[in-house]
Amino acid sequence: MKKTIRGKAAKLSRRTFIVGSAAAGGGLALGFSLPPGFGRAVAQTAGEGTEVNAWVLVKPDDTCVIRVARSEMGQGTITGLVQLVAEELECDWKKVKAEQITPGQNLARKRIWGEMSTGGSRGIRTSEDYVRRGGAVARMLLLQAAAEEWKVPVGELTVADGVVTHGPSGRSLSYGKLAAAAAKLEAPDPKAIKLKDPKDWKIAGKPMKRIDTADKLDGSKIYGIDIKLPGMLCAAIKDCPVFGGKVASYDEAKIAARPGVRKVVKVKDTAVAVVADTWWRAKTALDALPIVWDEGPNASVSSARIAEELKEGLGAGATNGDRQNGDALKAIETAAKKVEAVYGTPFLAHATMEPMNATVRLSADKAEVWVPTQNAEASLAALSESSGVPLANCEAYRPDLGGGFGRRGGTQDYVHQAVAIAKEFPGVPIKLIWSREEDQAHDFFRPISQCRLAAGLDASGNLIGLHARVSGQSINATLNPAGIVNGKDRRQLQGLWEEPGDAQLGYTVPNLLIEYVMRNTHVPVGPWRGVNTNQNAVYMECFMDEVARAAGKDPLEFRRALMAGHPKHLAVLNAAAEKGDWGKPLPAGVHRGIAQFMGYGSYSAAVAEVSVSDRGQLTVHRTVLALDCGHAVNPDQIAAQVEGSVAYGLTATLYGECRVRDGRMVDLNFDTYPIMRLAEMPKVETIIVPSGDFWGGVGEPTICVVAPAVLNAIHAATGKPVRQLPLKNVRLV
């Protein structure tokens, strides 16, 4: 197996693959080159179809099976990618099916499908070019096959809905009849193909129905947690409740006689698992197992202590990331009016509906895992590393995910655990399922942080200086130390960057200082849908409202005055304001808030309408969200993702909080970590701002504007800013 680095061939060792695929945030940290023509078919036929190229398999009935490398977790990535391939393929959308390839297949074909990570709202935007070219290559091969069949120039042929027609003679052939001949031809250079102009799209860019919903509706879909294999045993696990602790002892004899119990397995130094014939028997036996924990030095850590450490970071001291122009500190100090505030956001859990799980079967020369994963290559790497089986003899099978949100990306802790348990049962499939409590206790949480902000206004109420200092935990320090360059971790300032293109701050301030101070805790952290844009948008956008009010200006107009040179930020802000009826009368007791921010290559803005009762009861009546993601592959999917982001963002705003007591997480189920109910969901209106000149993300960008728009509306309703989340801990009146 080889990879290409700067045009030179190099051997790819198992160790190199493992290290690369474990990089935080998703993708495999290896470059790849697509072979010319995206590869001729290795086997001319597969099952009932013929592989025209790596991306497209055509069946005799003209069904086109399109291969997809990314994961599906409800976000619609598979449908979107299939639309892009089908658009260039010119096939019949009614005869399209999707097929997910495995990382083993990908490696065996020199990673012809590219990297397989699905995170950071990159599923479509980082693969759109080469998947479209894959569809275009397949179309040209099919056209060439028809031209050779009829002995006519390709230029005389047209294709529509999977049927190639020769206009002068009126002859036609369907893709199903041409596929076998097309698969034998030499593929053209995909880079030389001119892709369709998006304005000419007929399948992409349209609100096509998703292709992955039927089995969800009829209950036949198999998630990872549903996997059943012959002779399978089930495992439940408990890790030390205090991060950094380990197992001191346990008494296996106390549960050895329980029905179905096969074995107690110590997993590394920190966890204990029980294996039984059913998961419930394993789980209840584990609950009854006497375990003594060595909780280690972190057993005294509390939320209050962590808060004090973060507060300390807001003072003087070395920074771990900054952005500066002008002299913000001097401008603020000498300003006609000064505004100051401190905000804070807590740890958050991913709370996926499907808890972590993996099914592993090991034999002497083969290792397999069935796992819901956002990064199938990382799962394969974890399987190989933990089992010691060479990559070529490993395979990872990836069912759709029952939620991901960043949890099922690079960490793969549940795969490592499942392999460790399966080693005790050679040849026997072992399905490990975490309980909800284990899932909440041993997440890689959204980082906790605080932010101190200060602003200076001149006599006319113009913003002349802005200083923000974020003190909080670093994802890179936990998962990707290589991401900290020269002691600076700019990832934690996501959404506040100067550079355009991914997470730029949408304001121009003459004197600006933005700092990050790293204050790590013993609690592991990782990407959480929207990652650091969520917290940073709360800090910046809520403070912008405070500064606007101090200046005596309308929050919308105040923002507009700072957005010269940021036309796309301004466009979504204006779109949300117009659709959200900014400035128009509201019913008595209802108030509006507004916010804008950028992340994942897309521009977002929101208007929220809320009311607060005399007893402090909050009702969010309406949200209007504008999104410019550049090219819109499926408008209906985009609207669905925006609606989901409101539910996810509002849940965090209202309730989300993972507290620490005695070194352990204490919010272990939905009784103390609630998810918002349907009755609490506001009306959501989505505006797609059609700039159409770039590729941005969709799944995560709009989450970051939900909370600040709501908080700013609360400020308008009560006259008091909300600076700490979640709202369940805040008295609004």
Stockholm file with secondary structure:
# STOCKHOLM 1.0

chainA/1-733         MKKTIRGKAAKLSRRTFIVGSAAAGGGLALGFSLPPGFGRAVAQTAGEGTEVNAWVLVKPDDTCVIRVARSEMGQGTITGLVQLVAEELECDWKKVKAEQITPGQNLARKRIWGEMSTGGSRGIRTSEDYVRRGGAVARMLLLQAAAEEWKVPVGELTVADGVVTHGPSGRSLSYGKLAAAAAKLEAPDPKAIKLKDPKDWKIAGKPMKRIDTADKLDGSKIYGIDIKLPGMLCAAIKDCPVFGGKVASYDEAKIAARPGVRKVVKVKDTAVAVVADTWWRAKTALDALPIVWDEGPNASVSSARIAEELKEGLGAGATNGDRQNGDALKAIETAAKKVEAVYGTPFLAHATMEPMNATVRLSADKAEVWVPTQNAEASLAALSESSGVPLANCEAYRPDLGGGFGRRGGTQDYVHQAVAIAKEFPGVPIKLIWSREEDQAHDFFRPISQCRLAAGLDASGNLIGLHARVSGQSINATLNPAGIVNGKDRRQLQGLWEEPGDAQLGYTVPNLLIEYVMRNTHVPVGPWRGVNTNQNAVYMECFMDEVARAAGKDPLEFRRALMAGHPKHLAVLNAAAEKGDWGKPLPAGVHRGIAQFMGYGSYSAAVAEVSVSDRGQLTVHRTVLALDCGHAVNPDQIAAQVEGSVAYGLTATLYGECRVRDGRMVDLNFDTYPIMRLAEMPKVETIIVPSGDFWGGVGEPTICVVAPAVLNAIHAATGKPVRQLPLKNVRLV
#=GR chainA/1-733 SS CEEEETTEEEECCHHHHHHHHTCTTSSCSCCCCCCGGGCCCSSSEETTEEEEETTEEECTTSCEEEEECSCCSSSCHHHHHHHHHHHHHTCCGGGEEEEECCHHHHHHTTTTTCCCBCCTTCTTTTTHHHHHHHHHHHHHHHHHHHHHHHTCCGGGEEEETTEEEETTTTEEEEHHHHHHHHTTSCCCCGGGSCCCCGGGCSSTTSCCCCSSCHHHHTTCCCCGGGCCCTTCEEEEEEECSBTTCEEEEECGGGTTTSTTEEEEEEETTTEEEEEESSHHHHHHHHHHSCEEEECGGGTTCCHHHHHHHHHHHTSSSCCSCEEEESCHHHHHHTSSEEEEEEEEECCBCCCCSSCCEEEEEECSSCEEEECCCSBHHHHHHHHHHHHCCCGGGEEEECCCCSCCTTTTSSCCHHHHHHHHHHTTSTTSCEEEECCHHHHHHTCCBBCCEEEEEEEEECTTSCEEEEEEEEEECCHHHHHCGGGCBTTBCGGGGTTCBSSTTSSBCCCCCSSEEEEEEECCCSSCBCCCTTHHHHHHHHHHHHHHHHHHHHTTCCHHHHHHTTCTTCHHHHHHHHHHHHHTTTTSCCCTTEEEEEEEEEETTEEEEEEEEEEECTTCCEEEEEEEEEEECBSCSCHHHHHHHHHHHHHHHHHHHHTCCCCEETTEECCCSTTTSCCCCGGGCCEEEEEECCCCSSBCCCTTTTHHHHHHHHHHHHHHHHSSCCCBSCGGGCCCC
#=GC SS_cons         CEEEETTEEEECCHHHHHHHHTCTTSSCSCCCCCCGGGCCCSSSEETTEEEEETTEEECTTSCEEEEECSCCSSSCHHHHHHHHHHHHHTCCGGGEEEEECCHHHHHHTTTTTCCCBCCTTCTTTTTHHHHHHHHHHHHHHHHHHHHHHHTCCGGGEEEETTEEEETTTTEEEEHHHHHHHHTTSCCCCGGGSCCCCGGGCSSTTSCCCCSSCHHHHTTCCCCGGGCCCTTCEEEEEEECSBTTCEEEEECGGGTTTSTTEEEEEEETTTEEEEEESSHHHHHHHHHHSCEEEECGGGTTCCHHHHHHHHHHHTSSSCCSCEEEESCHHHHHHTSSEEEEEEEEECCBCCCCSSCCEEEEEECSSCEEEECCCSBHHHHHHHHHHHHCCCGGGEEEECCCCSCCTTTTSSCCHHHHHHHHHHTTSTTSCEEEECCHHHHHHTCCBBCCEEEEEEEEECTTSCEEEEEEEEEECCHHHHHCGGGCBTTBCGGGGTTCBSSTTSSBCCCCCSSEEEEEEECCCSSCBCCCTTHHHHHHHHHHHHHHHHHHHHTTCCHHHHHHTTCTTCHHHHHHHHHHHHHTTTTSCCCTTEEEEEEEEEETTEEEEEEEEEEECTTCCEEEEEEEEEEECBSCSCHHHHHHHHHHHHHHHHHHHHTCCCCEETTEECCCSTTTSCCCCGGGCCEEEEEECCCCSSBCCCTTTTHHHHHHHHHHHHHHHHSSCCCBSCGGGCCCC
//
